[in-house]
Amino acid sequence: MSSTTTATAERGRSRAATVFALSLAAMVVSMMQTLVVPILGLIQSSLHTTAANASWVTTATLLSAAVFTPVLGRFGDQHGKKQTLVGVLFVLIAGTLLAATTHSLLWLIVGRVLQGAATAIFPLALSILREEIEPKKLPGAMAMASGAFAFGSGIALVATGLLTSGSHPDYRSAFWLATAMAVLVLVAVVTLVPATRHKTGGRTDVLGTLTLAVTLVLLLLPITQGHEWGWTSPREIGCFVGAAVMAAVWVLVERRVSEPLVDMRMFAHRPVLFANLAGLLVGFGVFVLFIGVSYLAQMPSKLVGYGFDASVLRASVEYLLPSTLVSLFAAPVGGQLVRRHGPRVVLVLASLAGAIGFAWIVADHSHSVSVIGAGAFVGIAIAFGYSAMPAVIVGSVPHHETGIANGINSISRSTGSAIGSAVVTTVLASKTVPHLPPGVPALPAESQFTLSFAIGGAALALVSVVALAGLRHIRLAAHHTQPVASHVTVPEATNEDMVAAEDEAAAAAKSGA
């Protein structure tokens, strides 16, 4: 075997190890987002608190993710992506350890804040993949990481259900699992991911960071607390008005500072803007499926006339796990489709699959096979959507803005998920089954599930409109080196163009050496 062949094989193994480590990281950070969903009631009873107070266990993570994801994505662009990723993993381990050992709601919420900061792992992982993976294989690598991210959301529900299904359930066991997984990821990243080669340097945009953080908190807080506060309460309206004002302030700040956190030209660039809108809609659809199907499966059929009398564990394993498994296996297919046909086509396919899935469950949610089959179609939509959106981002922004651009896209998905959760909760609570026996809590009428799933289907159907209207000039991820302005059309790149560019760069580096 020649030395060239040996070196090529070694590079291939190294890149495969990098993709594995970063996909594992993506899976774990996704697990942190849904880990507590099945055990909120258990947390409430264990810590002797109210449902409203217990809900801050999820709200704190969402707000933390909104604040830290773009900041850490930008920090990685400036000072090194691997170093930032390793630092964030240490923060994640500290948060999971705190949550696993505390007996205080306050410190549990602090631990969840630290876990929320780990959401930045996903955009950082995508940025590292852009550095390390050759262009013709990049869509597949990003699809693997995105598929692992989608899979993590579902597997966390199953794992939590298994760990808390005994006669003496303890919610802390879920956080011990999270700690073990975070340590495993840290070891994998340190040993398998190469050091960062591209750093832009520069100073942190403190004012831009603070104004963006306040904007996102004022936007997401009323979305998550609207059902508790009342959608027309002064607090609710005041937060939304404050978010609009702070958004304007943030844009003004970013236009005037010399080194902004977010380049407004990049943020407003048509493909990036529409990719973020697609992320909002896909994130919305994901949580409509998870929450709607989870509640539907647990409905007591003898009392309300519908549902499957499932426990939390059975609902997770039988009705939610299949969709996440489909997402995992559909992700590589999505990556290949992105490479051959471009992210625009794949987003349209994602939209069609999601619309079909939700239409199926709207038409028939009285049979398990229909609920599981519909979830499988939505799982395909999630995998294809998560495969396509990073390709749009990477193909639309310069190299030094990959982290912050993917960070903003992650926040758009998180915002969509928060809105989806709030909408489903509100819709289900707005009409209940009458004449229930005394002592039985209010349960949603079947029509409210139908309405929730119809709204989810409409959201995913809109993804095709977004793709067709806003992604006309993006086909494949390419390594751009020039800043993207809002008036610039990003040229379409073919596989041959990207391979040739890579070969030319390698030859230039060799001759320079």
TARA-V388412 format. One line per field, one symbol per residue. ss: DSSP state (H for helix, E for strand, C for the rest). phi: phi as a letter, one per 30 degrees, with the letter a starting at -180 (. if undefined). burial: b if it has 9 or more other ideal C-beta (glycine too) atoms within 8 Angstrom, else e. Layout:
ss->???
phi->???
burial->???
//
This chain:
ss->CCHHHHHHHHHHHHHHHHHHHHHHHHHHHHHHHHCCHHHHHHHHHHCCCCHHHHCHHHHHHHHHHHHHHHHHHHHHHHHCHHHHHHHHHHHHHHHHHHHHHCCCHHHHHHHHHHHHHCCHHHHHHHHHHHHHCCHHHHHHHHHHHHHHHHHHHHHHHHHHHHHCCCCCCCCHHHHHHHHHHHHHHHHHHHHHCCCCCCCCCCCCCHHHHHHHHHHHHHHHHHHHHHHHHCCCCHHHHHHHHHHHHHHHHHHHHHHHCCCCCCCHHHHHCHHHHHHHHHHHHHHHHHHHHHHHHHHHHHCCHHHHCCCCCCCHHHHHHHHHHHHHHHHHHHHHHHHHHHHHHCHHHHHHHHHHHHHHHHHHHHHCCCCHHHHHHHHHHHHHHHHHHHHHHHHHHHCCCEHHHHHHHHHHHHHHHHHHHHHHHHHHHHHHHCCECCCCCCCCCCCECHHHHHHHHHHHHHHHHHHHHHHHHHCCCCCCCCCECCCCCCCCCCCCCCHHHHHHHHHHHHHHHHHHC
phi->.dddddddddddddddddddddddddddddeddcecedcddddeddchbcddddddddddddddddddddddddddedbjddedddddddddddddddddcdccdeddddddddddddededdddddddddccdedcdeddddddddddddedddddddddddccddbdbdddddddddddddededdddcccdddccbcijcdddddddddddedddddedddcedddjdcdedddddddddddddddddddddcddbddbdddddcdedddddddddeddeddedddedddddedddddddciajbhddeddddddcceeddddedddedddddddddbjdddddddddddddddddddddabcbedddddddddddddddddddddddddddbbdedcdddddddddddddddddddddddddddddbcddiddeiddebddddddededddddddddddddddddccdccbbdbcdcceccdcccdddccededddddddddddddddd
burial->eeeeebeeeeeeebbebbbbbbbbbbbbbbbbbbbbbbbbebbbeebeeeeebbbbbbbbbbbbbbbbbbbbbbbbbbebbbbbbbebbbbbbbbbbbbbebeebebbbbbbbbbbbbbbbbbbbbbbbbbbbebebbbbbbbbbbbbbbbbbbbbbbbbbebbbeeebebbbbbbbbbebbbbbbebbeebbeebeeeeeeebbeebbebbbbbbbbbbbbbbbbbebeeeeeebbebbebbeebbebbbebbeebeebbbbbbbbbbbbbbbbbbbbbbbbbbbbbbbbbbbbbbbbbbebbebbbebebbbbbbbbbbbbbbbbbbbbbbbbbbbbeebbbbbbbbbbbbbbbbbbbbbeebeeeebbbbbbbbbbbbbbbbbbbbbbbbbbbbbbebbbbbbbbbbbbbbbbbbbbbbbbbbbbbeeebeeeeeeeeebbebebbbbbbbbbbebbbbbbebbbebbebbbbbbbbeeebeeeeebebbebebbbebbeeeeeeeeeee
//
